[in-house]
Amino acid sequence: MPSRRHRRVQPGQARAPRPGGVRRPASGAVVPPETAPVGDIETILDQDTTSDRPWLVIVWNDPINLMEFVTFVLQKLFGYSKEKATAMMLDIHHKGRAVVSSGTRERAELDVYRLHEHGLWATMEQSG
């Protein structure tokens, strides 16, 4: 009898499972995901606490945009009053930067994108 390794499977005949119950997928077949190993409890807790911290959107001072324009953009994008937008603009001008919004990562990414569309230099970082 030929060794198991060289035995051919006839059409309609079931294949024997591979050692450990792992089957090789057919060419181009999608392999279902395996169960991910569970990490240690400290790693899981660290992931939970880092995801709870809000993301900050920071506008940086630049030599291009006029102060009035920065105030206008803050009012338009975030709905701030003229007084609040002016105070933020002055922080940007004198301190070099100001946090203009905070929230989820997706919201911060959108805010940074919108600020870039208006020509302002903006970044985001996680608080903490």
N, C-alpha and C positions, 0 to 999 in steps of 0.2 A: 504494500500500500504506500503511495507517495506520502511524503511528509505533509503535514497540515499547511505548511507555508506555501507549497507549490500546487495544492489541490485547486482545481478550477470549479467555480460554482456554475451550475447549469441554469439556464433561464427558468424562472419560476421557483427556483430552489432558494431557501432562506440562507443567509450568511450567518456563520457563527459569530457571536460577539467577540470583540477584541478583548485582550486582557484588561481587567479593571472596568469593563463595561463601556469603554469609550469607543464610539464608532467614527470612522473617518468619513467626512461628508463627501458626497458626489461632487464632481467638478462643477463649480459655479453655484453650489448650494449654499444657502444661508444657514449658519450654525447658530442655534439658540444660545443666548448668553448663559454662562455658568453663574452660580451663586457666588457673589463676591465674598471674600473672607471678611469676617467681622474684625474691626480694629479694636485696639484697647480702649478702655473707657475714657482715658484722658484725652485721646485724640478726638473722640466723638464729642466730648464736652467742649474742647477747644473750638471745634467746627461750629457748634451751636452758639457759643458766645461771640465768635467773630461775625456770624451772620446777623446777629441782633444789633450790632453797631451800625449807625447810619453812615451813609456816604456824604461827604461834604463837597460842594462845588465851589471852587475858588477862582475868582477873577483877579488877574495880575495886572499891575501897572504896565503901560506901554507908552512909547513916545509918539504914537500915531494918532490915536483917537482923542477927540476933544472931550473935555469934562461934561459938557452939555449932552453930547451924544451918548456917553456911558450912562448918564442919568436917565436919558430917554429909553435906552435899551433895557435897563433894569425895571423901569416902570412898565414897558410894553410886555416883556417876557414873564415877569413875576407878579405883576399887578401891584407893585409897591407904590405907596404914596410918593409925591414929589419930595417930601421932607426925608422919608426913609431912604429913597433912592439916592438923594443928594448926600446923605450921611455915609452911605456905603461907598459912593464914588469918592468922597473925601478920604475914607479909609484906604481905598485902592491907591489914591494919589499920594497920600502922605506915608502910609505904612508899607506900600508896595503890593498889598494884596488884601482881599476881603472875602469872607465866606458869604455867598449870596443865596445859597439854598442847601438843604440837606434832605435825605430820604433814602429810598431804596437804590440799589445799584442801577437798575434800569432807568429810574427817574433821573438820577445824576448823569448818566450817559446821555440821555435826551437833552437835559439842560446844557451840558457842555457842547453838544452838537449845535444846539440853537444859538448859543453864545458865539461859537465859531462862525456860524452863518452870518452873524452881524459884525464880524471882524474883531471880536474881543479875544484876548488870550485867556483861556480858561482851562483848568485841570480839575481832576477829582481825586479824592483820597478818602480812605476809611477813617472815621474818627477814632480816637483812642490813644 
